[in-house]
Amino acid sequence: MTFDLFEKFDPILNDYNSLPKGAGNPFTVSMEQVLSPTTAIINGRETILAGTNNYMGMTFNQECMDAAQEALLTLGTGTTGSRMLNGTYNSHKKLEDTLREFYDTKHAIVFSTGYQANLGIIATLAGPKDYVVIDADSHASIYDGCAMGNATVVRFKHNDAHNLDKKLARIRKNDPQAGILVVLEGVYSMLGDQAPLKELTRISKAHNAFVLVDEAHSIGVFGETGRGVAQEQGVEDQIDFIVGTFSKSVGTIGGYCVSNNPKFEVLRLVCRPYIFTASLPPSVVASATKALELIANSNLRAKLLSNSRRLNNGLSQAGFEMGTTGESPIAAIIIAEQNTAITFWGEMIKEGVYVNLALPPATPKKLNLMRCSLSAAHSLEQIDFMLEKFILVGTKLGLLQDMPKRVLA
Ligand SMILES: Cc1ncc(COP(=O)(O)O)c(C=O)c1O
């Protein structure tokens, strides 16, 4: 059919239709009941949630739920307006004050999602005569921010300081006056590796570029007060913009950008993904504000990383090929064949573990991944249960070959 707008999706639809039907389909699974940050009823059975990004277990934190409930009852279910028109309540301003305090910055802007924060900041800051320089493994929201803007986009090899230097030098040689925005992530979400921010920011600054770091997977997790990898690596003063999300360790939804740039506030007047969408509902604003206060003083970071090391070490000792090392809360098993990865996912859900199946194009190097993102709320028993089930299914599928079951022996 010539004029069928959907024809271009036929190959995807064919792949999709060949997936197992019912409980074994990773794209139709739903939670019948959520019991806690780490457990839910799925397909009628209690299941451990191994990939929620709920790093600090905040979704059921009593103080956050109380704050949300009070805001819901006093301010209603939604703002029905954009931040510019009707949608800025005192509580949105308080949340921005809390972010300023949390990051010790002069400015903070809250968006309705982290995705929109990246869209808005990247597309607005980098105009037609400017350059955005991004890591090849950047999150889709960073790529989409580039696509939405009018700047020239240049990619450098993942975490490769030498390659970044080369790309920046080339831009500067051709265009000594160009505005350049280098976009990095604190932790890369699929393989959980940290960016060498010290080196990358040093190089960026040597070429007079602005630096933005997306700390979506690192807020709450790294740094003395949970500000992320920039704090952990001691380079906050070198970074112009930190973007983040409330949808992971903060346990709700929303995005933000903080900065010390004196002209930052102008973004409220020119940033379309900030202006042309409704603001966050009061209950979300209230729980995010409370969660940020709790995260700054949390003692759960060590527990989270020790959970991650236990799972990563256990899986690699069992003989799985790992894409991660336990340096972040993410644990990812690499599976060579896509069909095996899909079967693996289905067997795990049957065994009572909901892990994330991550497939290309969402993954770097076209990897098929069984990806866990752990929580400080996971107990040691839950981590060991996951390990046991991974080893059981891995053995059944022949992925561990003759590796002994060393972990649980
Ligand atoms: C690196 C990164 N940036 C931004 C986002 C978007 O966050 P949100 O869920 O708030 O839209 C994500 C979410 O997965 C992410 O991993």
The ligand as a Tripos MOL2 file, in Angstrom:
@<TRIPOS>MOLECULE
LIG
   16    16     1     0     0
SMALL
NO_CHARGES

@<TRIPOS>ATOM
      1 C1         20.2170    9.3570   31.2990 C.3       1 LIG1
      2 C2         18.7570    9.6720   31.3420 C.ar      1 LIG1
      3 N1         18.3540   10.9290   31.1180 N.ar      1 LIG1
      4 C3         17.0490   11.2630   31.1440 C.ar      1 LIG1
      5 C4         16.0760   10.3160   31.3750 C.ar      1 LIG1
      6 C5         14.6210   10.7300   31.3320 C.3       1 LIG1
      7 O1         14.0690   10.7650   32.5820 O.3       1 LIG1
      8 P1         12.4870   10.8060   32.8400 P.3       1 LIG1
      9 O2         12.0740    9.4160   33.1500 O.co2     1 LIG1
     10 O3         12.3230   11.7390   33.9700 O.co2     1 LIG1
     11 O4         11.8380   11.3280   31.5940 O.co2     1 LIG1
     12 C6         16.4420    9.0040   31.6150 C.ar      1 LIG1
     13 C7         15.4080    7.9880   31.8890 C.2       1 LIG1
     14 O5         15.5140    6.8480   31.6540 O.2       1 LIG1
     15 C8         17.8160    8.6570   31.5930 C.ar      1 LIG1
     16 O6         18.2080    7.4020   31.7830 O.3       1 LIG1
@<TRIPOS>BOND
     1     1     2 1
     2     2     3 ar
     3     2    15 ar
     4     3     4 ar
     5     4     5 ar
     6     5     6 1
     7     5    12 ar
     8     6     7 1
     9     7     8 1
    10     8     9 2
    11     8    10 1
    12     8    11 1
    13    12    13 1
    14    12    15 ar
    15    13    14 2
    16    15    16 1
@<TRIPOS>SUBSTRUCTURE
     1 LIG1         1 GROUP 0 **** ****
